[in-house]
Amino acid sequence: ADYLDNGNNKMAIQQADKLLKKHKDLHCAKVLKAIGLQRTGKQDEAYALAQEVAALEPTDDNSLQALTILYREMHRPELVTKLYEAAVKKVPNSEEYHSHLFMAYARVGEYKKMQQAGMALYKIVPKNPYYFWSVMSLIMQSISAQDENLSKTMFLPLAERMVEKMVKEDKIEAEAEVELYYMILERLEKYKEALDVVRGKLGEKLTSELQSRENKCMAMYKKLHRWPECNALARRLLLKNSDDWQFYITYFDSVFQLIDESWTPPAEEEHSLEGEVHCSIEQAVNFIEERITEESKSSRPLRGPYLAKLELIRRLRHRGCNDEYKLGDPEELMFQYFKKFGDKPCCFTDLKVFVDLLPPSQYTKFIRQLLDVIPLAAAAENEVALPGDIKALQQHLCVVQLSRLLGIYHAMEKKQKLAVVRELMLRYRHGLEFGKSCLKTELQFSDYYCLLAVHLLLDLWLEGEEAAVWQCLTLLEEGLSHSPSNAQFKLLLIRIYCRLGAFEPVSELYSSLDAKHIQHDTIGYLLTRYAGSLGHYAAASQSCNFALRFFHSNQKDTSEYIIQAYKYGAFEKIPEFIAFRNRLNSSLHFAQVRTERMLLDLLLEANISTSLEESIKSMSLSPEEDDIPWKDLRDNRDLTVLFSWDPKDRDISEEHRKLSLEEETLWLRIRSLTLRLVSGLPTLGHTIQPKNSEKTAENGVSSKIDTIRALLQQLEAAVDSGKKFLEQKIQYPVLGPPPTRMAGFFSNGSCQCQTSLFYLVSDIYELDTNGLEDSAEIQERIGNSFKSLVERLTDLFSKCKGDLIEVRDGTLKTHPNLLENLVFFVETISIALWVSSYCDSVLRPFKSNLQKKKKKKKESSVAMPPVFTHFLDYVTELQTLTSNVIDHIKGLEIILTALKLEELSLKDTLLLQEEKKFTKTVQGKVQSSYHHSVQEIGELLKKRLDTIKKLKI
């Protein structure tokens, strides 16, 4: 066992063998040997050994524990249940084995068996937790039941009765048990009863979370539409803590609900269960004014009351009645708020919510008013006035962010914009003085100046200013050198490098972000969208692996979390874990990465290092199976991960999200169908049989071609939907979701090529079943397909020609679309070759039969059917075309190497000396990345060329 712990698996196997020589039936040694075998890659031997021991139904703890570890490493948790089922039969009174059995069921989600195991445990050892394990398993059955009715009429009422029994017998001990009772009542929509539980004696046990009882009461009042109680409770909680924002929202919601219902308080008794109720706007206005007066006496400034006043104004305006309640002018209130909190980074996000209370005509005046109260000092007459301390710097930064949000910068001319960029960078560099003592992991105080300058330059770039994008990269790289853990700099660099078609610097930037756990799903798209499409195949494999490793481990980890939740009685977390697991399993990104990863593997290996058939088998792919949950796909991407200070009309909207999800799903459908069509090629394998025999349908091959034809129709439909979608010509914001590769796929002709290749498969199959004799028409059709394919591929190649990087008027311009087209070319030619090898497998046997006939008849002139010449010409032309592309790529490599970027006269005199060195770095990175892409594409094409040479029949 020590050897196993230290990772020395071979020694562990040797030691186990020694032991087994002396004691042939030592179960534990056998299992430890099996673990060693499993870890050295001998899965089959390990499994056989383990089953040998399991068949004996061991009951000693060591063997059971060791087998559990082994099965877990094999990803076969269902075997653990069998193991403990047998152990429990032999040792029926063991609390330990029964609880292991329960946990084993929890790992595989067998809720009904969990319920039974929990009760069995309670019978042996009457402890409350075991009883409630059983109750929770009932709730899990109700959650997982497909039939909503069943869960409400059977599982939940049964769970409710089980808990009520404990309540009646006064056996409720722990807070978790009350939580569970509340959860059942809430799911049964018995809100009144749930409220009684929380407010009653049992509710006293709810102590672990702050305000746990109040929050639960509030939730029930809302469900029951008991607005007086909502209002009174919120009011009471705000008196205790006037900074708790959620209660302000409830307070306002309930006041306006009561006004709309014309509710009046009863004359005699209490207003409500929770005390006094406010049911008029006057009361609300007074209440907020009182909170502000109170706040002025408090020892530390609170933001809540001031923001609540703005929120109230906003709501009153919305109802069309603002001015009669002298709450003040929003502009003045925001100005006062800035004076009080402007030096806090949160000031901007606080005010951002309320800027639409300002009339646009007042924007410039408002900004000037704010600037006037910031203590800035200029060294000389015409110089920029700078802040003297961090406080003033924060205030100024807040104003700059507000200027961007109000669209003041967007309205400027190019010249003004550039002047603002200069000023912001000057302020950025000046602000670095305040952060000299910052640690490497801390952000510089003035980082946002740099980010805002880059945003302005991005505007200019989108307006057609080519040099601006290089300046963006320059400033970001400079910023990153001073603030190496600023994630915003890194994310923006990633986006811009990818837009320019340079993937190489991105890998390093992304790994320095140190994305953890769920982030592989939320921001992983930044990496996986571009790696493969820009020809960085190795990096693409690696980035897919990162993501897939997370998705696969999530399955295992979630089971462990659930088990811990049972152990510690955190029942309300269990449904959350299950929902989390489901959300990840139906993640759009997960489906994309799975599909692209398999296509990538085929592209790099199929018919190069292993045959197409073996590759597909090792991925256990089959054309009939579709494992993507189309109906439940969840878009878990975080599309607002990049900060943006844009006004609403330029920012990413809900509509953009919907459209992006639609586009991603359409593209995924096309990719997934392509993958399934390719995986169908080996299934058509050549089977010799008499013409028109009855057997065709039985041996399944004819149904295989039907599958392929059906998939092809689906692909046609998906392509049509894709084209319709693109007709809308959607433009996402520059920092919004990146568009898919679909537009390029259609416009460069790859799509038509790939579809016609799959139609060709259908024709070849027909030729195969009809034989050569009377198939002149099919042969001609195949010949024409070959011709048009070569034309289309040549056309696709012509769309890859041109300089990848050109120097124009002293600035660089990159052409990432040429790179993407090259990548599509390689993929399309690979599919063409897989289809060709299928043609080859059909035509070879025909040829050898013809040659046999020739020998028999001793005739020298048995006419060769035309399809052979068609095929040979086609293969020769593919070979020539591929060689031409390889030569073109060599040419690109030479040009890229010869490109002397140093000589670029960076005419932009705006660049300072220290910026020039960053510009050099940036342009060097882009050049090297393009060089790398072209190399990888070239290498792969050379391997493909070798496979063409083998296709001569």
C-alpha angles and dihedrals in degrees: 000000000000090000090053091050091053092049094247095133098164093056089048090056091049093050091048090051091052091052093047091054089061098036109028096187101046099136097190094054090052092053093046088051089051090053089053091050092048091052093049091055100259095124098158095053091046091052093049092051092047093050089051090059095039091054088063089058097227120208101188113111096230095057092044093050092046092049090049090055091048095049090048091054089049089053089237103125091156089072091061090062091055090049095055094039087063093044092051091052090055096041102030097172100051110121090192096054092044091053090047088053091051091051091046089056089047090057092058095036097242094158099173092053089046089056091052093044090051092053092046088054092049090053092054095041114015097214119149097232091061091052091051092046085064092048091050090051088057090054089050089053088053092049094048095042111113089210111074090195093056093053093050097044102037121014101038097042089049090051090047092052092049091054093043089056089058092045092052091049089048092236098133106123113159138052090237089063092055090047089053092050090050090049092053094048091047092051090048087052089237091142096159092055091046089052091051091052093051094045094042134074093287090057089066088075092063098096110121097086125052111257089356092150094045093049092050092048090049091051091052094046088054092049089050092045089235095156097170090060092044090053097045093047093048090048091051093048092048090054087057095044117010092187098066104112099191091062092052088056092049090045093054094041091053096044091055092043089054092047091051090050090046088230117181126192117253114258101228114026135045117304091237144333088277099047133248119024130206111213106163136066091239091058091048092049091049092046092055093044088052090051090053092049090049090049092056087062095048121105095235125038114255121205097197101082094047093049090045088060091054090046090053091050089050092052093046091050089050089056089047096245114099115122101057091069100064094223092148136249114307091220092056092043092052090048090053090046090053091050089054102039106014093113091061118089088226093063092086096050090046094054095038089077093056105040092102087070087072119085110237091237089065098051098097093042091049092052091047090050090054093046091053093064096050114099102234124159129201120211094214141005103278099026129109113269108239133198118256098210143016092266093059090043091055091049092051092046089053091055092048090052090049090050089056092046092051090053095244093132093044091060094056128106120247093260094052091046092054090049090053090049090053092049093047091050091049089052090046093054092043090051091056088076089070092055100050091114094048117121120241089256094053125086121241115251092236099047093112091062088062093046092050091050089053091050090055091050090049088056089054092048092053088051088060103269100140097189092056094074092057089050089052091056091044093054093044093051089049090049091049091052089060097037106031096177098050103127093191092060090049095047092049092047089051092052095047096045089050092049087054091049097248111130101164098083090044097069092059094044092050095049090049087057084066093213111207132210110303092025088075084070100036101045101012089099090074087068106032095047093063112024098079097031091058093050100255093131098167092050090046091055090049095049091049089051092053091054097042092049089057094047093048095046090049088069092056097038095051091057088054092050090051091051091050089050090055092047093052097036095243090147099158089061095059098075087046091055091048092049089048091052092049091048091055094044091056093042115140090218092053091053091047094049093048092051097043091045092056093045089049093050091051090048093053100038116015109111089354107074097357133016119267089245094055092045092053092045092052089054090047088230122164130178092228096056125081114182098179114110094223095175095050102038110148122205102217096168116130101226095175096055089113113073114243130184094187122135116256095263092058098038128092110280136200087256091058090052092051093048093046092052090049091050093047091049093049091049091046090053091053092048094045093050090048089053092049092048091052090048088055094061098082091047090066088063114162113272117181113224137149114276115270091001121166090239098075096090095043102056090056099237095111090052087052092059088048088055090052093048091049091050090049090056090050089050091052089051092048091050091051091051089048092052091048089051093052092051086075088068093214119197114201118203111270092252093038126093115322112244117248125250090255097103092054092045090058100037098049093050099246089122095057091045094051094046093049089049090059091047087053089057089058091051094048089051089053090051089050093055096041098045127221101284107082100012102100090128095053090045091053091048090052091048091053091048090054091051096048091046092056089049092050093047090049089050090050089052091052088059089058094058124104138066115309091205122022132180112229123176091341095308131098122244121191126203106208091167090069089054092049089049091052090052090050089049092055091048093048093048089050091054088047089055094048088052090046092054088053089052088048092053090052097045100044096068090047089053095049090049090052091050091051089052090049091055092047095051092039086218118144095207115058101154112246110230110246094241091076094057090044090053095046092049090048094051091047091051092048088053093050092046093049091048089051091051091049089052090048089052091050087053090052090051091053092049092048092050092047094049103113103203094178089071092060100118095223090214091183098107087190089082113098122217094257090050093054093066090054091048089055091050092049096048090045090054092051093047093048091047093053089047090052092049093051091048094052092046090048093050092052093048091052089056089049090050089058090055091052090057090060092058099081108121 
